[in-house]
Each structure stands twice: as C-alpha cells, then as structure tokens.
C-alpha cells in the first residue's frame, strides 16, 4: 500500500472514520481544514478546544457544522494542550491536530512523563512530506520545528524517526541526504563532521534500513546532474533523496518555510515523528490544504498500523 502523490493519498483514505482533537481550535485555517476533512470523508467528528465563542464564530464563518463536534471552553495554552493530549491518550480521539497554540506548549503536553508518548532513549522530531512539480517523487525534510541544535547522536535518532516514517509509507530503504553548506568535510564546519559520522554509522550497520550519504549541499542532494558536475558520480542518493536531514533548526525551519511559500506546485503534510500517539504538527500559518493532507497522512498511518496488528 503506497501512494505517489497527495491526490492518491486522499483517495486511499476517503470514507475512513476519524475523530480529531484540536487544541487551539479558534483558528480559521484549522477549522477550514476540518471542514475539508469532513467534505472529503476522512473526519467523522471530534473535539475542538479553545475559547468557545471564538471557536463557534469561526466555525460558522468557514461553514463547519458542529453537529458531530464537541467544544471544550478553555483559553490558556497549557490547559488547552494538556487537555487535548489527555483526550487522545484516553482514546477519545484518533489524532491531535495543532491549531492556534504555541509549539512549546504543545510539545510540553506531549512530553509529560505520565503520557508515555516517547520511548526512553529516543527523541521527537518534525517530519514534513513534500510534493513538488519539479521533483520526481515525494520527499521529507527533517527536523524543521523541534530540535534546535541536535548533536550527532540526536541526529541519528532523527534519521531513525524519519526512516521509520518513510518505511511505513512504503519506501523500503529510504535514501538520506545529510544536508550541509558544502560537500566536503571541513573541520571548521561542524555539520560536515556530523555528516561524515552519520555516513560511517550507516556503513557499519548502526543506522539501519536506509542509505545515508553526505555531506551534500542542496544541489547535490536533489540533482544527479549537478552532483556529477561537482565530481560525485557513483553515489546512490543524489537526485534520488527521500529524506533531507538538516543540521539545525536555523537551517531546517527556513528551508521548510521557503519551500512551503515558494515551492512549485507545493503540497505538504507535517507530522510528529517518534511519538506513540498520532500527532499532526503543522505551522499555525500553514494552509488548510497542508493541514488536510496532514490529517490524511495520519489516517493512512493509522490504517497501516491497524492492518499490521
């Protein structure tokens, strides 16, 4: 079960019943995405958390009927996020869909020890799946929202999270490009040293089920022709990248937002990787379509898990 683009994904999950929990539901974009999800037959209802009068006003504005939705009237970010996570953990909803709340409150709620959302020895990371008209397949960017300045061990965990996600999406052995400013190891550029170490760990079998190459710049990562111009001719990953690993939040977040804003025919979906509860993690300013695709992707993964069980 694999999809080549987001239109195929929406077709594959159409008609599934999913209850969503939305912290910060007083947001036009997320409520528009909810309406689109209902219209596409991938949302059957859910729980909207936020200032009730604002939620109802915005739902009316975007045309979302609230017959199958419960509203919980809360206004403080911490309370909103904690309540949302508790509801999903208790089985009251299938997915968390981030609305108008700060990511730091969202993450704190998920990372509470009593929730048990993260296995010991792992990290949570941001996973965004892109479809562009000028690249031949879907690819992921990580980490663009959570890990500020990961060390090499944390980068290994981020790679593992992304590889696990791509394998669930049907890519048996993802190609990972470790993106850096340059394509040669330079002691003055720490990200290139980390790239060399990650490649070494992959070759030694410590990082499994993928091919890791780098350091590569963006051109090399996504173009075999430009890689050849720079003398890289026998590598597997250039022009065939499934996962682009960025060195830090300072690099990953601007690239993620630049692709989202300027990308040719851009479509995307964003999820939290490494959690044992389904969490959709778009930016507050991501389009309703991105949020819809994120819900569809979470639905796909839910179905995969159900079939595997």
N, C-alpha and C positions, 0 to 999 in steps of 0.2 A: 504494500500500500504506500504509494509515493505520489506526490504532486509536483508538477513542473512550474506552476505559477499560482498566483493567488486566486485567479478565477477558478482554476481547477480545485483549489482548496475549498473555496466557498461551496462549490458544487458537491464536494465529497461529504461535507458536514451538514448540508441542508436537511432540515427535518429533525435534527437531534434536539433533545430537551436539556437545556442547561439553565440553572438558576445562578445568577451572578450577584455578588455583593460589591457595592460601590461605595468606598469611603470618599467623602467629598463630592457627593452627587449634585451639588449646586454648581454645575458647570455645563454650559451649552454643548461643548464638544462631546463630553462623555455621554450625555443624555441623547444627543443625536446618534451616537454610535449604538446606544441601547435600542433606539427606535429602528435603526438599520438592522440590528441583530434580530429583533422581533420580526421585521418585514422579510428577512432572509430565512427565517425559520430556524435560527440557531440559539435564540434566547426564549425561554418559556416564562420567565419572570425573575424575581429576585428581591433584594433588599437594598434600598437606597438610603444612605446615611449622610446627614448634613442638616443645616438649618431648614426645617420642614417647609416654611413658607416659600423660601427661595427655590427649593427643590421642586415644589408643586408649580410655582410660577414658570420656572424654566422648562419643566416637562410639558406644560401647556403650550409654551412658545414653540417647542420643537415638534409637537404633535405626538408625544409619547403618552399612550393611555396607561394609567396606573392600576388598572383592574387586577393585574397579576403581580403587582409590586407592593411590598411593604415599605413604609417610610419610618425611619428612626430619627427623631429630632435631637441632634447634637450639634454643637458648634466649635468645641475645642479640638484641634488637630489630633492630639494624643488620644483623647477619648474616642474620637471617630475611628482612628486606625486600629486601636486595641479592640474595639467592638467588632470591627469588620473581620479581623483575623480570627477572633474567638468564634464568630459565626461560621466561618469556613471550616475551621478546625472541628467544630461540633457537627459538621455535616449539613448545615442549614443552607449552604450554597456550594456550587461547584468551583467557581473561580473568584479571585479577587481582581477587581478592575479599578485601577487607581484613577481617582478624579482630582478634585481641587484640594489636594493636600501636599505638603512638603515631603519629598522623598525621605528625608531624615526621620520623620515621624513614622512613615510607612515602614521603613526598614527596622526601626526600633521595635515596632509592634511585632513584626515577623520574627525578629531575633530573640524575643523573650525566651528564656530557658524552658519555661513551663509549656511553651508551644511545641518545642521539639521539632522545628521545621528544618533544621540544618544538622546533618550528621557530624559528629565530632571529627575534627581533622580536615574539614572541608570549608569552603568559603561560598558565599553567594556572589553571583556576578550577573551583569546585564548582558542580554543576548538579543541582538536585533537582526532580523532576517530581511534582506533587501531583494527586490526585483527591479532591475533597470533594463531599459530597452537596449542599451549599449554594452551589456554583458550577457553572456550566453546562458547563464544559469543563476539560480538563487544562491546568495552567499550571506554569511553572517559577519557582523562586526562585534567585537568584544574587547575590553569592557568599557562601556561608554557612560556609565552612570553611578557606579558604586565604589569600586576600588580606586582610591586616589593615587597612590604611588606603590603598586604591588612590587614586592621583591621577587626574586626568581622562583622561589618555592610557591608563592601565591600565584604567580603567572602559570606555573604548572597546573595548579588547581583550576584556574580559569580555563585553560586549554581543555582539561578533562571535562569540565562542565559543558563547554561548547561542543566537544566531540560527542559526549553522551546525547546532547540535544540533537545534533545532526544525524546521529545513528538512529534515533527514534523517528526522524523524518525520512529515513530510508537511504541515507548515504552511508554505505557500509564502512568505508575507510576515508574519512574526510582529509582534504589537503589543507594544511595550516600554514599560512604565511605569517612569520613574525615580522611585523612592520616596524621599520626604523627610519631615521632620516637618510641613512646611507646603506650601501650594500656590502660594505667591508667592515670587519671587526676593528674597532678603534677604541683604545683604552680610555680615551677622553670622552667617549660617548657610552655611558653605562648600559643603555638599552641594547647596544650591539653585543656587549659581553653576555647579557642575559640571553639574547637570541642564540648565540653560539652554545651556551649551556643547555638551552631547551632542545636544540637540534641534537646535541650529544646524548641527552637523556632519552630522546626518542629512538635514536640508533641503538642505544643499549637496552631498549625494551622497557624502560621505566615509564615512559609516556606511551600508552598503547593505542591500538586501533585507529591510527592516523599516520600521516606523513607530515613531519614538521620540517620546514626549511626557512632559512634566513641567516643573517639579517637581509631583508629585502625592503626597498622603497616601494611606494605605491605603484609606480610604473611597472616594476619587475613583477610585483605580486599579481597584477591583473592583465599583463600583456606579454605573451611569449615572444613577440617580435621585439619589443623594447628590451626584454631581458637578454635576447641574443645580441642586441646592439651593445649591451654592457658586458658581454662576454660570458653570459650564463646560458649555456646551450643544452646541457644534459640533465637539467633538473626536472622534477615532476610537477612542482606547484605553480610556477609562473604561467599566467593565463588560464589557470585551472583552479584557482583558490576557492575553497569552500568556506574557510574561516580566516578572517584577518584579525590577528591579535595585536592590539596597540599597547605601547609601553606604559601609558598612564592616562588618568582622567584628562589631563591637559591636552593630550593628543587625541584620544578616542572620542571625547564628547564633541569637540568642534567638527571632527570629520563626520560623525553620525549626524549632526545637525546640518552640516553643509550638504551632505548627500540628500537628506530629507528635504532641504529647501531648494536646492538647485538640480537635483538628480533628474536625468532624462526619463520621463515616464515612471517616476519613482513610485513604488509600492513597498510597504514595510509592515512588520509585526514585531512587537517587543515583548519579551518575557523575562522573568527572573529565572536564572539557571542555578541549580544546586539546592533548591528547596524541595521538600517532600509534600508541600501543598501548592496547588496551581496559583501562580501569581502573574498577573499581567502588569507590565511596568512601562507604560508609555510616558513621554514627557507631557506635562499639562498642556503644552501648546501643539502637540501632535494632532493631526487631523482626525476627524471622526472615522474616516476610512482606515487609517492606521489602527485606531482602536478596534474597529470591526474586524480587521484582519488578525489582530492580536487575539481577540475572542475566538475567532475561527481556528487559529493555530492551537490555542489551549484546548478547544473542543477536539481537534484532531488527536492531540496527545492523550487526552482522556480516553478516547476510543481505542487508541493503540494499547494503553495500559489495561483497559477492560478486556480486550481480545487476548492480550498476553497472559492475563490472570486466568 
